[in-house]
Structure formats: structure tokens, C-alpha cells
């Protein structure tokens, strides 16, 4: 398919066409972005993809608008914006172009749609109020992107396009980082699941580096695990495992006597040569060697399992 033009509307811009542009320019990097409402541009043609303008949703004709009567809805009745439509039809190809492994593509496509794309769709259609973000309403991504619109008395002919291009850089960075983070979590999940299998019924999970570990621990049903150890730069860390995603409560805290101590003071209290730091919150501690951190982990497990 020889796509030479990516066509969206002129004038003020919103998050949905900006984010659509992020996806489409990754797939068609040589295509020219045309911001216009002129009939000759917003009419279907084989050389263009038209989005957030055009008055219809016709994937075969490469038109992805949502402002018309009978606008497209998701299977659950929630509305699409142009971003949701573009993601539906081009998101999987975008993920492949981003280097996401095929075995992770569908999971990331669905998760990104639910957590990132859908809120943009709802907000753009007025089905979600910015006020739901409370005091953070002005700091949501759609709000921040719109702050790059030109001010009302900037009458320069290219003001809108300059603002659009500035906002596009930020939108691209956010989307690419969000996808990279999701892909990394799935890579980490595979590594953590392997480590859990190797750990057996031991209480301490050793990982080869710092990485997201809680989702895999939950997925594996490894309720017996209390702590995770891994190298960090030149040191080693022991970390607690949170009971819930949005909670700071740990399955087990590090010993109370270690709280807030470092170096010689911590060594004296825990009896481990090389112990270097324990957070006052007792959810992370460090040592200068693997041997030292494993010794600290053994003490931490023994302390945690003592009857109250």
C-alpha cells in the first residue's frame, strides 16, 4: 500500500488525532501529514489515510472519523474516537514496527487499548469528564497536549501547525515509552516465572537484575515467597513483596531493628558483614555482595516467620 498522505483536520487539535498520527507516522514515515478540511483532501483515495475528519468510518476506504451520525461504537457500546479506530486497525502493525515480539503483540494491544486508548476515546466524546481526575485534571495527557495549542492572538499562518508538531513530539514520546514499558513487563514476567520455578518452596526469590516481579508472582500463585533479591549496580538488594498493587503493605517487613540504619550501624545490628542500608520503611535493604544479601534475607525470613 503506497500511502503518501496522512490527512486530519486543520485548526485546533486534540489528543485523539495527535495519538493517531503517532501510530500512522510510525507505519508510514515518508507520508506527508496534511491538516485540512478541504473536500479534495478529505475524500477517500488509495494514497491516503483520513482520520478525525471525513464524515464516515470506512476502513476499506481508509477513513476513520467518529463525528457523524451513527458513529462507531465498541462491542460494549462505548464510543470510539479516531485514536481508538486507528488503534483497532493499525495498532498491531504499529506494535510489530516497534519491535514487540509476536507472542506478546495481542496482549499488549488489548492492554494498551483498555488502559490508554479507551480513556482518550471517552474523553474526546464527552463520555468521561476531566473532573474525574480531580486536582490532576489539568495534568492528564490530553490536557497537557492541548496546552500546546497557539494562544488566541497568535495570528501567524503556521501557528496551528507549529503547535501540532510540538504536541506530536510529546505524544510520540509518551506512546513509545508506554509501549516499551508494557513490553518490558512481559519480558520480565517470563524471567520471573522461570526463577520462581527454580526457587521451589524457598521463601526468597533471586533474580538476575532488578525488574517488575509482582505480577508474575501473583500469576504463579507463589504465595510462599516473602522477599526478592537481585543485583543493583555494584550492590545487591532485598525487597519486600507488596500484598496488593495499590498498597504499600508487604507480605513481610524487614526486621524492625534494621530500620533506617546503614553501613557499620546496620552491620552491628544484623550481624552481617557488608550490610549497607535499610530503608526506614523496611521494604528494601542493600548489601555489597550476594553472600551478604542472602544472609540478610535468611535473617529476614526467620524473623518474619516467628510467632507474634
C-alpha positions as CSV (number, residue, x, y, z in Angstrom):
1,X,0.0,0.0,0.0
2,X,1.6,3.3,-1.1
3,X,0.3,5.8,1.4
4,X,1.7,9.2,0.7
5,X,-0.6,11.4,2.8
6,X,-2.0,11.2,6.3
7,X,-4.9,13.6,6.4
8,X,-6.5,15.0,9.5
9,X,-8.4,18.3,10.2
10,X,-6.9,21.7,10.3
11,X,-7.3,24.2,13.2
12,X,-7.3,23.3,16.8
13,X,-6.1,19.8,17.8
14,X,-6.9,17.2,20.4
15,X,-5.3,14.2,21.8
16,X,-7.1,11.7,19.6
17,X,-5.8,12.8,16.2
18,X,-2.3,13.5,17.7
19,X,-2.1,10.0,19.0
20,X,-3.5,8.6,15.8
21,X,-0.7,10.4,14.0
22,X,1.9,8.8,16.3
23,X,0.7,5.4,15.2
24,X,0.4,6.2,11.5
25,X,3.7,8.0,11.1
26,X,5.5,5.1,12.5
27,X,3.9,2.9,9.8
28,X,4.2,5.4,7.0
29,X,7.3,7.6,7.9
30,X,7.6,9.0,4.4
31,X,3.9,10.1,4.2
32,X,3.1,13.8,4.5
33,X,0.8,15.0,7.2
34,X,-1.9,17.1,5.7
35,X,-4.1,19.1,8.1
36,X,-7.1,20.3,6.0
37,X,-10.8,20.3,5.7
38,X,-10.8,20.9,2.0
39,X,-13.0,18.4,0.1
40,X,-10.2,17.4,-2.2
41,X,-8.2,16.2,0.8
42,X,-10.9,14.6,3.0
43,X,-12.3,12.5,0.1
44,X,-11.1,8.9,0.0
45,X,-8.2,7.9,-2.3
46,X,-5.8,5.0,-2.4
47,X,-2.8,7.2,-1.5
48,X,-4.2,8.5,1.9
49,X,-5.5,7.6,5.3
50,X,-8.1,10.1,6.6
51,X,-8.8,10.3,10.3
52,X,-10.8,12.5,12.7
53,X,-12.4,14.1,9.7
54,X,-14.2,12.9,6.6
55,X,-17.6,12.2,8.0
56,X,-17.6,8.4,7.9
57,X,-15.9,5.3,9.2
58,X,-14.9,3.1,6.4
59,X,-11.9,1.0,7.0
60,X,-11.8,-0.3,3.4
61,X,-11.7,3.3,2.2
62,X,-9.2,4.3,4.9
63,X,-11.4,6.9,6.5
64,X,-11.6,6.9,10.4
65,X,-14.0,9.6,11.6
66,X,-16.3,9.5,14.6
67,X,-18.2,12.7,14.5
68,X,-21.0,11.6,12.1
69,X,-24.5,10.2,13.0
70,X,-24.2,6.5,13.6
71,X,-20.6,6.9,14.8
72,X,-18.9,3.6,15.6
73,X,-19.2,2.0,19.0
74,X,-17.2,-0.7,20.7
75,X,-18.8,-4.0,21.3
76,X,-19.7,-2.8,24.8
77,X,-21.4,0.3,23.5
78,X,-18.6,2.8,24.4
79,X,-17.7,5.3,21.7
80,X,-14.6,5.4,19.6
81,X,-12.6,8.4,18.8
82,X,-10.2,8.5,15.8
83,X,-7.5,7.1,18.1
84,X,-9.5,4.1,19.0
85,X,-10.4,3.4,15.4
86,X,-6.8,3.8,14.2
87,X,-5.6,1.6,17.1
88,X,-8.1,-1.1,16.2
89,X,-7.0,-1.3,12.6
90,X,-3.3,-0.3,12.8
91,X,-2.3,-0.9,16.4
92,X,-1.0,-4.5,15.8
93,X,1.2,-3.4,12.9
94,X,2.4,-0.5,15.0
95,X,3.5,-2.9,17.8
96,X,5.3,-5.0,15.3
97,X,7.1,-2.0,13.9
98,X,8.1,-1.1,17.5
99,X,9.8,-4.4,17.8
100,X,7.3,-6.1,20.1
101,X,7.6,-9.9,19.8
102,X,4.7,-11.5,18.1
103,X,3.9,-13.7,21.1
104,X,3.3,-10.5,23.2
105,X,1.6,-8.4,20.5
106,X,-2.0,-9.3,21.2
107,X,-1.7,-9.0,25.0
108,X,-0.1,-5.6,24.7
109,X,-2.6,-4.5,22.0
110,X,-5.5,-5.3,24.3
111,X,-4.0,-3.9,27.5
112,X,-3.0,-0.6,25.8
113,X,-6.4,-0.3,24.3
114,X,-8.1,-0.7,27.7
115,X,-5.8,1.4,29.8
116,X,-4.6,4.1,27.4
117,X,-6.7,4.3,24.2
118,X,-10.2,3.9,25.7
119,X,-9.9,6.8,28.2
120,X,-8.8,9.1,25.3
121,X,-11.8,7.9,23.3
122,X,-14.2,8.5,26.2
123,X,-12.8,11.9,27.0
124,X,-12.9,13.1,23.3
125,X,-16.5,12.0,23.0
126,X,-17.6,13.7,26.2
127,X,-18.4,10.3,27.8
128,X,-15.7,10.9,30.5
129,X,-15.3,14.2,32.3
130,X,-11.8,15.5,33.0
131,X,-13.1,16.3,36.5
132,X,-12.9,12.6,37.4
133,X,-9.1,13.2,37.7
134,X,-9.8,15.7,40.5
135,X,-6.9,18.1,41.2
136,X,-4.9,16.3,38.5
137,X,-7.4,17.1,35.7
138,X,-5.1,19.7,34.1
139,X,-2.2,17.3,34.2
140,X,-3.7,14.4,32.2
141,X,-2.1,13.7,28.9
142,X,-5.0,15.2,26.8
143,X,-5.0,18.4,28.8
144,X,-1.2,18.8,28.6
145,X,-1.2,18.2,24.8
146,X,-3.8,20.9,24.4
147,X,-1.7,23.4,26.3
148,X,0.5,23.5,23.2
149,X,-2.3,25.0,21.0
150,X,-1.4,28.5,20.0
151,X,-2.7,31.3,22.1
152,X,-5.8,33.1,20.8
153,X,-3.9,36.2,19.5
154,X,-1.1,34.3,17.7
155,X,-2.2,35.0,14.2
156,X,0.8,33.5,12.4
157,X,-0.4,31.4,9.4
158,X,1.5,28.4,10.7
159,X,0.6,28.7,14.4
160,X,-1.7,25.7,14.5
161,X,0.7,23.5,12.6
162,X,3.6,24.5,14.8
163,X,1.6,23.7,17.9
164,X,0.5,20.4,16.4
165,X,4.1,19.4,15.6
166,X,5.3,20.4,19.1
167,X,2.5,18.3,20.7
168,X,3.2,15.4,18.3
169,X,6.7,15.1,19.6
170,X,5.5,14.7,23.2
171,X,2.6,12.4,22.2
172,X,5.1,10.2,20.4
173,X,7.5,10.0,23.3
174,X,4.7,9.1,25.7
175,X,3.2,6.4,23.5
176,X,6.5,4.8,22.6
177,X,7.5,4.8,26.3
178,X,4.2,3.3,27.4
179,X,4.5,0.5,24.8
180,X,8.2,-0.1,25.8
181,X,7.2,-0.4,29.4
182,X,4.4,-2.9,28.7
183,X,6.7,-5.0,26.5
184,X,9.4,-4.9,29.2
185,X,6.9,-6.1,31.8
186,X,6.1,-9.1,29.7
187,X,9.8,-9.9,29.2
188,X,10.2,-9.6,32.9
189,X,7.3,-11.9,33.6
190,X,8.9,-14.7,31.6
191,X,12.1,-14.3,33.5
192,X,10.4,-14.2,36.9
193,X,8.3,-17.2,36.2
194,X,11.4,-19.2,35.3
195,X,13.1,-18.0,38.6
196,X,10.0,-19.0,40.6
197,X,10.1,-22.5,39.1
198,X,13.8,-22.8,40.1
199,X,13.2,-21.5,43.6
200,X,10.8,-24.2,44.6
201,X,9.4,-23.8,48.1
202,X,12.1,-21.4,49.3
203,X,11.0,-18.1,50.7
204,X,13.4,-15.9,48.8
205,X,13.3,-15.3,45.1
206,X,16.6,-14.5,43.4
207,X,16.5,-12.5,40.1
208,X,19.4,-11.7,37.8
209,X,18.6,-8.0,37.8
210,X,16.0,-5.5,39.1
211,X,12.7,-5.9,37.2
212,X,9.0,-5.9,37.8
213,X,8.2,-9.1,39.7
214,X,4.9,-8.9,41.5
215,X,2.6,-9.7,38.5
216,X,4.5,-12.9,37.8
217,X,4.5,-13.9,41.5
218,X,0.7,-13.4,41.6
219,X,0.3,-15.2,38.2
220,X,2.3,-18.2,39.5
221,X,0.4,-18.3,42.8
222,X,3.7,-18.2,44.6
223,X,2.1,-17.1,48.0
224,X,5.0,-18.6,49.9
225,X,7.5,-16.0,48.7
226,X,8.4,-13.3,51.2
227,X,11.3,-11.4,49.7
228,X,13.2,-10.8,46.4
229,X,16.9,-10.3,46.0
230,X,18.8,-9.0,42.9
231,X,22.0,-7.2,42.0
232,X,21.9,-3.4,41.5
233,X,24.9,-1.7,40.1
234,X,27.7,-2.8,42.4
235,X,25.4,-3.7,45.3
236,X,22.7,-6.3,46.0
237,X,19.2,-5.5,47.2
238,X,16.5,-7.4,49.2
239,X,13.0,-6.1,48.5
240,X,9.6,-6.9,50.1
241,X,6.6,-8.1,48.0
242,X,3.5,-5.9,48.3
243,X,0.3,-7.6,49.2
244,X,-1.7,-5.5,46.7
245,X,-0.8,-3.4,43.6
246,X,-2.1,-0.2,45.2
247,X,-0.8,-0.8,48.7
248,X,2.5,-0.4,50.5
249,X,1.7,-3.2,52.9
250,X,4.2,-6.0,52.5
251,X,3.9,-9.7,52.8
252,X,6.7,-9.4,55.3
253,X,8.7,-6.4,56.6
254,X,12.4,-6.4,57.1
255,X,13.4,-6.6,60.8
256,X,12.4,-3.6,62.8
257,X,15.8,-3.3,64.3
258,X,17.3,-2.6,60.9
259,X,15.0,0.3,60.1
260,X,16.9,3.5,58.9
261,X,20.4,2.1,59.6
262,X,23.4,2.0,57.3
263,X,26.9,0.7,57.0
264,X,28.6,0.0,60.3
265,X,25.5,0.6,62.4
266,X,23.5,-1.8,60.3
267,X,26.3,-4.4,60.3
268,X,26.4,-4.2,64.1
269,X,22.7,-4.8,64.5
270,X,22.1,-7.5,61.9
271,X,25.5,-9.2,62.3
272,X,26.1,-9.3,58.5
273,X,29.4,-8.0,57.2
274,X,28.7,-5.9,54.1
275,X,25.2,-4.8,55.1
276,X,25.0,-1.2,53.9
277,X,21.5,0.2,54.1
278,X,17.9,-0.5,55.2
279,X,15.1,1.9,54.4
280,X,13.2,3.2,57.4
281,X,10.0,1.8,55.8
282,X,11.6,-1.7,56.0
283,X,10.7,-2.6,52.4
284,X,14.2,-2.6,50.9
285,X,17.7,-3.1,52.1
286,X,21.1,-3.4,50.5
287,X,24.5,-5.1,50.9
288,X,27.8,-5.0,49.0
289,X,27.8,-8.7,48.0
290,X,25.4,-11.6,47.0
291,X,26.6,-13.5,50.0
292,X,25.8,-10.7,52.4
293,X,22.3,-10.1,50.9
294,X,21.4,-13.8,51.1
295,X,22.5,-13.9,54.7
296,X,20.3,-10.8,55.4
297,X,17.4,-12.5,53.5
298,X,17.8,-15.6,55.7
299,X,17.6,-13.5,58.8
300,X,14.6,-11.5,57.5
301,X,12.7,-14.7,56.7
302,X,13.4,-16.2,60.1
303,X,12.3,-13.0,61.8
304,X,9.1,-12.8,59.7
305,X,8.1,-16.4,60.5
306,X,8.5,-16.0,64.2
307,X,5.2,-16.2,66.1
308,X,3.8,-12.8,67.1
